[in-house]
Amino acid sequence: MIDIRLKRVYDPVDPDDGLRILVDRLWPRGFTREKLHADLWLKDTAPSADLIQRFHQGRILWQEFKDSYISELALQPQAVAELLDMADRGRLTLLFAARDRDQNQAIILAEFLRAKSQAF
């Protein structure tokens, strides 16, 4: 199984993080590239701005957000393949800025990648 960790951008950097990838559509406010220590920024793997807005405004619930985001990910096969390739080579740490550690796009993306990696 691939090794994926999740961290808020505010969490300390750890040498065991592996490849650190920002998976938010927007760059986190107040962070420089040096301060964030992100190796990559894959904003195309983030949910669409409309989907994020509907979720944050409470117009859709978690399960609908999750289902819609997975549908969006299915339309990004090249980005997903790139992430899976990187995960095959070592640990990934997906970075996100959301306050909620239990309901955010990085959790969904990690689950999606784990499921895809097991399908092969």
C-alpha positions as MATLAB code, in Angstrom:
seq = 'MIDIRLKRVYDPVDPDDGLRILVDRLWPRGFTREKLHADLWLKDTAPSADLIQRFHQGRILWQEFKDSYISELALQPQAVAELLDMADRGRLTLLFAARDRDQNQAIILAEFLRAKSQAF';
ca = [
       0.000    0.000    0.000;
       1.195    3.504   -0.762;
       2.331    5.690    2.124;
       0.400    8.955    2.283;
       0.326   11.332    5.228;
      -1.782   14.426    5.710;
      -0.708   17.680    7.353;
      -2.061   21.139    7.746;
       0.270   23.741    6.290;
       0.684   25.062    9.863;
       2.062   21.747   11.183;
       5.833   21.502   11.636;
       7.975   20.059    8.883;
       9.332   16.597    9.645;
      12.277   14.951    7.859;
      10.071   11.850    7.507;
       7.439   13.743    5.484;
       8.833   12.537    2.183;
       7.584   14.513   -0.796;
       5.455   17.422    0.474;
       2.653   18.386   -1.917;
       0.260   21.295   -1.466;
      -3.176   20.160   -2.679;
      -5.138   23.400   -2.197;
      -6.405   25.474   -5.110;
      -5.132   28.686   -3.483;
      -1.708   29.300   -1.995;
      -2.082   29.636    1.805;
      -2.094   33.236    2.960;
       1.037   34.339    4.797;
       3.292   31.555    3.494;
       6.344   31.868    1.328;
       7.654   28.861   -0.587;
      10.501   28.628    1.896;
       8.207   28.719    4.924;
       5.838   26.085    3.544;
       8.557   23.657    2.465;
       6.307   22.253   -0.278;
       8.092   20.313   -2.984;
       5.130   20.681   -5.345;
       1.885   22.573   -5.639;
      -0.719   20.536   -7.510;
      -3.662   22.928   -7.516;
      -5.312   21.000  -10.355;
      -5.907   18.117   -7.962;
      -7.907   20.380   -5.628;
     -11.686   20.606   -5.805;
     -13.091   23.261   -8.115;
     -13.624   26.717   -6.640;
     -17.395   26.314   -7.049;
     -17.434   23.002   -5.178;
     -15.329   24.377   -2.332;
     -17.538   27.451   -2.073;
     -20.764   25.408   -1.952;
     -19.323   23.197    0.795;
     -18.004   26.075    2.904;
     -21.280   27.948    2.581;
     -23.177   24.874    3.795;
     -25.108   24.464    0.545;
     -23.920   20.854    0.283;
     -23.058   18.336    2.967;
     -19.833   16.361    3.384;
     -20.962   13.274    1.442;
     -22.088   15.309   -1.569;
     -18.829   17.274   -1.461;
     -16.894   14.014   -1.324;
     -18.829   12.419   -4.196;
     -18.533   15.536   -6.359;
     -14.807   15.872   -5.684;
     -14.217   12.225   -6.600;
     -16.073   12.876   -9.865;
     -13.776   15.836  -10.510;
     -10.709   13.716   -9.768;
     -11.873   11.152  -12.309;
     -11.622   13.916  -14.915;
      -7.946   14.492  -14.006;
      -6.366   11.118  -14.926;
      -2.957   12.596  -15.721;
      -2.673   14.393  -12.364;
      -3.863   11.280  -10.516;
      -1.377    9.105  -12.413;
       1.411   11.561  -11.537;
       0.520   11.372   -7.840;
       0.346    7.576   -7.927;
       3.728    7.431   -9.641;
       5.246    9.654   -6.960;
       3.604    7.563   -4.225;
       5.095    4.395   -5.708;
       8.546    5.931   -5.229;
       8.089    6.923   -1.576;
       6.044    8.643    1.092;
       3.841   11.590    0.173;
       2.617   14.220    2.600;
      -0.435   16.048    1.299;
      -0.584   19.593    2.661;
      -3.854   21.450    3.176;
      -4.858   24.719    4.828;
      -8.394   23.824    5.955;
      -9.069   24.148    9.676;
     -11.090   20.949    9.771;
      -8.736   17.979   10.017;
     -11.601   15.497    9.611;
     -13.433   16.905    6.605;
     -11.155   18.333    3.937;
     -10.137   17.590    0.378;
      -6.770   16.067    1.337;
      -8.555   13.229    3.171;
     -10.659   12.484    0.107;
      -7.658   12.684   -2.223;
      -5.620   10.319   -0.037;
      -8.488    7.798    0.106;
      -8.951    8.076   -3.660;
      -5.243    7.477   -4.319;
      -5.102    4.515   -1.933;
      -8.107    2.923   -3.636;
      -6.618    3.514   -7.097;
      -3.259    2.043   -6.070;
      -4.944   -1.127   -4.802;
      -6.892   -1.480   -8.049;
      -3.659   -2.119   -9.972;
];
